[in-house]
Amino acid sequence: MLWCRATGLTERRPRGGSDSSSNMDGESPAEYKAFVALHGAALSASGVPPLYWERLRHKLENEVFDAGEFFGIMQVEEVEEEEEEEDNNEEIEDELKKKPNPGNELCYKVIVTNENGLQAANPNSIFLIDHAWTYRVEHARQQLLHVPGLLHRMANLMGIDFHGEVADEGAIEQVLQEMWKYNQTYQLSQGTAEEKVPVWYIMDEFGSRIQHSDEPTFATAPLFYIPQQIAYTVLWPLRDLETGEEVTRDYAYGETDRLIRKCMLLPWAPTEVLDVNYSTPEPSEDHYQAILNKNNEKLPVAINPPVYEKNKIFKVYTDLPQILNNLKHPRFEFTEDEGEADILYNFSHFKDYRKLSEERPHVMLNQFPCENLLTVKDCLASISRRVGGTEGPKWLPRTFNLHTELPQFISYFQQRERRGEDNHWICKPWNLARSLDTHITNNLNIIIRHRESSPKVVSKYIESPVLFHREDVGMVKFDIRYVVLLRSVKPLKLYAYDVFWLRFSNRAFSLDDLDDYEKHFTVMNYASGVTLKQVHYDEFIPLFEKQYPEYSWKTVKEEIFKAFAELFQAASAKPAPFGICDYPSSRAVYAIDLMLKWDTTRDGKRIMQPQVLEVNFNPDCDRACKYHPTFFNDVFSTLFLDETNNCHVTYIV
């Protein structure tokens, strides 16, 4: 049994001087009103009581870090105690479970040191915590290597033994693993897709020493202070505290479900959830209805399939430069008047299908109602279970929704760990492309904490991919992009464009260096300063068959198209909003990214199994237009004229 015994009290005062609650000279109602206009919504969302807002504004503007006047850090020591009677042990274990900081080797506590204690009703009882390190995950290793003093500070904060002058790879690796016990996160609501990638931060030594409790005495929340363009953590009490009482916060704040809390706290309180059934059946119909409501999508009324004159010239309204610059088919002409268009081909998502179906049912468009069931990763995994049951189909990596299936995932992970099976996983945002905010790891704690940043799925990482030999590099990962054309849902008519596109990693594959982007990812055309390897599809096929003479590309393609057929059959098997809506005026172009992995049949035969990675709405067709000038002529002819001769498409289903 371990007990915590205090060995001394060290009071560490964050920077800044004294701040008296009566020292408000020079402040005006206008300044406070402006502050609330900028930050009020964020403060309300974080649950910061308005009682504190005025003093918070003052502390932010004047950089007042006065926590040192109220709190101190106590270092405690874990000491072995003699065995007690069994009944007594059980009581002690129950008590320890309730105590803060379960399972943490470093024993620190923050306590109230002010002789008058702390009153929750005092408007001054809100405090700023500085951030010791703010970063995005993909930059963490390089910053530890190159930012002076950062590795020393993080190692010291996390209790990692490192005293050298030169950055040590072993110490860096320890920090990269251990930091997930200290990480907090926020996300910018505006900016580019890259700027919206979650930001992670570690609070300073004061903030990082605040331990967990199921009955916390304080709450914390990140706040981005717009005038200074800097983020802080704000700390405020949930009740009055006396001198000597501990400052704690709830590491699973806001979660009330006991099992989910247990899972969320696993990085600090290791436990097993092997008793949880890791089966993941398809979600209920209510789940899909909630998605429809959240998307504000209005389903169309039933219409008859539109009929057009045989040689009609269709007017196209589009905001896509690739179409404006490359569509040359004589049966289509552009219009800048959306009201007179026969075809709406837009980049952004269309929402009000009801109005369109009631007022202009003859107008065709490049989207289907409820197509997000294909293009959003958690929905893709859900509908795919219609093919493969709770385990999912063979053509989709085993996938869990971290928001709704966290206990099942942890149970599955721990079962695999117990059996000694590979446990590399890839965390992906539900609705981002280009590998943004995507992370590979075999560390369960990291996956659990990623759940806090943005909605994510976690999929089994393909540990045995089919590789391609690059003479300049060696055996590398590659993925394949097929463009598919959905002509209709009922009847289901799906085509694949005959030309496909390839993307390659830049470094030889191995199951290590999991944060090495150029080894584990293939999307290089958006990264600056990296090589973009391009091989045309008709060059690739003979090279592939030379490297794998026992596997013809024709056979591989048949398996790929079989997977596509099963996917779209599953997606259209149920009526909207539980499947893609059968709207006769809808057409769509999707890009399906996939890899090949090695698998073994029941009779021991080694096969290449397609693995669908994602389905993309309105894909970037720049390369298609560049190397195949008739691409959009072929697409429009197939989708809107229902003419496929000489259009370089294959009918799949």
Residue, then its C-alpha position, 0 to 999 in steps of 0.5 A: m500500500l502506498w501513502c503520501r507523506a509531506t516532506g516539505l512545502t515549496e511555494r512557487r509564485p508565478r510572475g507578476g505582482s500584487d493585485s488588490s480587488s479595489n485597484m480598478d482605477g482607470e477602468s471604464p464600462a466601455e472597456y469592460k463592454a468591449f471585453v465581453a463582446l470579444h470574450g463573453a461567448a467563450l467564457s460562457a461556454s467554458g462556464v466561467p461565472p460572470l462574477y469574475w469577468e471584470r477582474l479577469r479582464h483587468k488581470l489579462e490586460n495588466e498581465v497580473f499573475d497573482a496565484g503565488e499570493f494564494f497558493g503553494i506547491m507541496q511536494v510529497e513522498e510515496v512511502e510503503e506501509e506495512e500490510e494491514e488486515e484484508d478488510n482494512n486494505e479494502e477500505i483504504e483502497d476505496e479511499l485511495k480511489k477517491k483521492p486526487n492524482p491516482g497512479n501518478e509517480l510524481c506526488y505534488k499537490v497545490i494547496v491554499t496558502n493564504e492565511n485568509g483562505l479563499q472565498a468563491a464569492n470574491p470577484n478577485s478569486i480568478f487566476l491566470i495560469d501561463h502555458a509552458w509549451t504550446y504546440r501542434v503534435e506534428h511539430a513537438r519532436q522538432q521543438l524539443l530538439h531545437v527550442p533552447g531549454l524546452l526539453h530541460r523544462m519539460a523533463n523536469l516538469m514530468g519527472i524525467d531524468f535528463h541533465g545533459e546539454v545536448a538533446d537526448e533522443g531517449a529523453i525526447e521520446q519519454v517526453l513525447q509519451e509522458m506529455w499526454k498526462y499533462n496536455q490540454t487542448y483548444q481549437l481556433s474557430q476561424g482560419t484555414a483548415e491548417e489553422k483550425v488543427p487543434v493546439w495542445y499546451i502544457m500549463d506551467e509548473f503551477g498549473s501542471r501540479i493541480q491534481h485530479s479529483d472526482e469532487p474538485t475544488f476548482a475549475t479551469a478553462p483555456l481562454f484565447y485573449i484576443p488583444q494579445q493573441i495569446a492563450y492562458t488557462v483561467l482558474w476559479p474556485l467552486r466553493d470556499l476553501e480554508t488555508g491548507e485545503e488542496v486545489t484540485r480539478d476534474y480531469a474528466y470535466g463535464e462527463t457524468d457516465r461512470l464508465i466513460r469517466k473511468c476510460m477518460l481517466l485511464p492515462w492517470a489511473p490505469t485499469e482494465v475494461l476487458d469486461v466490456n463487449y467490444s462489439t460495435p453494432e450499427p447505431s440506431e436510427d435516432h443517431y442518423q436523425a440527429i446527424l441530419n438535424k445537426n447538418n440542417e439538411k432539409l430532405p426533398v419531396a418525392i419527384n418524378p425523374p426529370v425528362y429533357e429534350k434529346n439534344k438539349i443544351f444544359k446551362v451550368y452554374t458553378d463556382l469551381p474554376q476547374i470546371l469553368n476552365n476545362l468543361k468544353h462539351p458542346r451540350f453544356e454552356f455556362t451561366e452566371d444566373e443561378g436562377e436560369a441554370d439546369i445544373l448546379y455544380n457547387f463546391s459548398h454543401f447544398k442544404d435545402y433540397r426541399k425548396l429545390s424539389e418543390e420549386r425547381p425539380h428539374v434542376m440537377l445538382n452535383q450532390f445527394p442528400c445525406e451523402n455525408l454518410l459516405t464522406v464523414k469517417d464515423c458515418l462511413a464506418s457505421i454504414s459499412r457494418r451493414v456489410g461486415g457486421t459489428e466487425g465491419p467489412k474486410w475492405l475497411p480497417r476496424t474502426f471505432n468512433l471515439h466519441t460514442e465507442l470509447p469503452q469498446f475501443i479500449s476493451y478491444f485494444q487491451q484484448r489485442e495487447r493481451r494476445g500479443e497482437d499488433n496494436h498500431w492505430i491511426c486517429k483521424p478527425w471525422n471531417l478533415a482531409r489531406s491527413l490533417d490532425t491525423h496521428i499514428t500511435n500504439n500508446l493507448n493514453i495518446i488515443i484517449r486524450h486525442r478524443e478531447s480535441s476534436p471529434k475523431v475515429v480511430s482505425k487499425y493502422i495497416e501494419s502489413p501494407v503492400l509496398f511499392h519499390r522506389e529505386d531512389v528510396g526502397m519499399v514505400k507505402f502508396d495509396i490509390r485514388y479512384v474517382v467514382l461517379l454516382r449517377s443514381v441511387k434507385p436504381l444504383k448506377l455507379y461508375a469508376y473513372d478508368v484513370f486512377w491516381l497514385r501517391f507515395s511515401n518518401r521514405a522506406f516503410s517500417l513500423d517505427d518513427l510513427d511521427d515521421y510524416e514522409k514515412h507513414f503518409t502519402v499526401m505530399n502535394y500540400a506540404s512545402g519542401v518535400t518531394l512529390k513522387q508521381v507515377h502515371y497509372d499506365e506506367f504503374i501497372p507494368l511496374f506493379e506486376k513486375q514487382y508482384p508477378e503472381y498478382s495481376w492488376k486486373t484481379v486487384k482492380e476487380e477486388i477494388f471495384k467489388a469493395f466499391a459496389e458493396l460500399f455504395q450498396a450499403a450506403s443506399a440500402k436504407p431510405a434517408p436519413f439512414g442512407i443516401c437519399d434517392y433524389p432523381s435530380s442528384r448526381a455526384v463525383y467522389a474520390i475514394d482513397l484506398m490502400l492494399k494490405w496483405d491478408t491470408t485466406r482460410d486456406g492459407k493463400r496470401i492475397m492483396q486486400p483493398q482497404v478503403l481509407e476515406v471517401n471525399f466530396n468534391p475532390d481536387c481534380d487538378r491533376a485529372c484535368k492537367y493530364h486528361p483534358t477530357f476529364f470533365n467532359d467525360v464526367f458531365s456526359t456520364l452523369f448528366l447525359d447518361e452517355t458513357n461511350n468513349c468516356h473512360v468509365t467502367y460500370i461498377v454496379 
